[in-house]
Amino acid sequence: MSPAKGAGWDGFAALRRPIFRALYEMSSYITYSLIALIVFNIYVNIRLLISPLFNRFQKIAQSIIIWILPLLGGMFVCYLIKDIDRNLPPPKSTSNQNYGNDSIGV
């Protein structure tokens, strides 16, 4: 059946129905959430790659975790990086505690 004369075809009539309107609005939230998730994963991946604390194998394995488990993997690796950065051991002290003062017994 064709539409009535003069009525024209309205392809967006379904969007006026409440359930389809809600699905359309929800799809924009999903899109923005996916974009935010991708940006977060890229941020964590860059932090991981510039970190000097891990060897190459660990960096590759953690990058795979980040992208296979997007939110949980990214949060886990970000936590590891922050925890390790926070708990770095203090730099080793020099053997000469006098810092160049070669006085005799003082």
N, C-alpha and C positions, 0 to 999 in steps of 0.2 A: 504494500500500500504506500502510496505517495502522500506527502503532507498536503493539507488543503491549500488551495490556490491563495497566493498572497501571504501565507503564514511564514514561509521560508523555513529552512532547516536550522535548528538551534543545536549545535553540537555540544554546547555547555549546559544544556538543560539538566543533565545528571548532576552537575556541580551544585545546583540549587537545592537538591535533595539533601537533607541533613546528614545522612550517613555518608554520602559521597563527599560532601563538603568537609566533614571531619577527617575522612581518609586523605583528602587533598592537603589539608592543613598539617596532618600528621606526617605526610611524606616530606614536607619542607623541614619539619623538625628532625626527621631522620637524616635528611641530607646534611643539615648543619651539624648534627651530631657526628656523622661520618667524617665530615671535613675537619672538625675539631679533633677527632680521634687520630686522623692521619697526621695532622700538624703535631699532636702530642708525640706520636710514634717517631716522627722525624726528629723532633727535639731530643728525645731520649737517645735515639740512635746516634745523633751527632755528639751528644755528651759522652756516650760510650766510646765512640771512635777516637775522640781527642783525649780520653783518659789514659794516663801512662801506667795505670795500676794493673791492667790486664794484658795478657799476652794475646797473640793473634787468634789462637784457637778459642780462647774464652770470649773474645770480642765477636767472632763469627757465631759461636753458639748462642750468645746472648742476643745478638741481632735476630737470629732465627726465632728465638723465644718471643722477642718483641713483636714480630710480624705474624707469627702463628697464633699467639694469644694476645690480640691487640691491646686491650685495656689492662688485663691482669699482668701480662708480660711486661708491658711498659712501666706499670707502677712498681713491679717487683725489681726490675733492673734499675729504675730511678732510685728506689729505696737503697739498693746495694751501693750505688755510686755515692749517694749522699752519706750513707753510713760509713763507708770506707774513707771518704774525704774527711768526715768529722773525727774519725778515730785514728788518724795517721799518727805514727809514733813520732816523738820529737826528733829533730835532727841529732845525729851523733855528735857528742862534744869532742873537742880536740884533746889530744893527749897532754898538751901543755896548758895547764889551767892558769898559768901566769900571763898568758897572752903576750909573750915576747919579753917579759920582765925576767931577766937572767940574774937577779940579785942573789946573793949568797944566803940561803936559808930564810929569807924574809918573805 
